[in-house]
Amino acid sequence: MRTETRISLRALAPRGTPAWLKTLAPLADRLLGLPAVDQVYSQLQGLSPFEFVEGGLGLLDIRAQSGPFEIEDRIPKKGPLLVVSNHPFGGVEMLVLAQALKAVRTDIKFLANTGLQVFRELQPIFVAINPLKVSQRNLAPIRQCEDHLGKGGVLVIFPAGKVSFRPRGGDRVQDGEWNRIVGHLAKRTGAPILPVFFNGANSPMFQALGNLWDRSKLLLLPRELIRMKGKSVRFELGHAIPENAWRHLDARSLTRYARLMTYLLQARTRERTDNPIVSAHLAPLAALSEATLIEQELAALPKQQRLLDFK
């Protein structure tokens, strides 16, 4: 008889849950894709964190594709490093980043949703926090993050806290506002910031239901994880941005800067997904001007105001 941890609503239901809700749990499990997740997890229990990561990607047949660079050239081999990333899928990003980073560093911690603690094998590399609530209980994990960076470790954060979504009436899937914890941790520890961008998005159904009921996005994540089976995940690593490049910024501005540097990496992704909601239809910023007029204005600028000359 199997005694390992089960991934199901009945097993995860807190004490005091009404009996009728527990009765409906098996049906809800199937709708949410939990049996498939449970089947994968049953083959990973008891592994070390990085064995779990490698095994999980293997069982799901998820292939990571990065840009034309060597991972080792982008990740400092020692010292604190704050890795920030967009959050388009809700789980796969963590597996892919852990697999990529461990080629250079194993002193890695992820600031992760408390709900992921159900995967006990990953707890050694998790700092659990509740991104949905502003609570005194979140102060301890934030101090733990600061302490890890202070000891020269690597900390990975998905600063949006929630999975990327398409706002009602919008045509682009992107993160919500980033939490200023990025700026605060970087300012307090002086850790270089490494931006990472993942290309892609969850399904149209995920986006549509998320606009009807925000909490549905959390419930649908297991189904979205299984939907990724057999697919490729493309990501881009930026360059580690040292403290002297952003020392003059306050925490809020630094967080916005980190987000900007992350989304600028999107331009490097060449692969397009078959998901139509990913591609935005961009209108021109302004009408084209005569090239000669632009050249005349540039030529009239004083030399000290021409910050960059290119060809």
Secondary structure, DSSP 8 states (H G I E B T S, - for coil): ---S---SHHHH--TT--HHHHHHHHHHHHHHTHHHHHHHHHTTTT--HHHHHHHHHHHHT-EEEE-SS-HHHHS-SSS-EEEEE--SSSSHHHHHHHHHHTTT---EEEEEEGGGGGSGGGGGGEEEE-TTS--GGGHHHHHHHHHHHHTT-EEEE-TTSS--B--TT-S--B-----THHHHHHHHH---EEEEEEE----HHHHHHHHH-TTHHHHTHHHHHHHTTT-EEEEEE---B-GGGTTTS-HHHHHHHHHHHHHGGGGG-----S-TTTS-----SS----HHHHHHHHHHS-GGG------
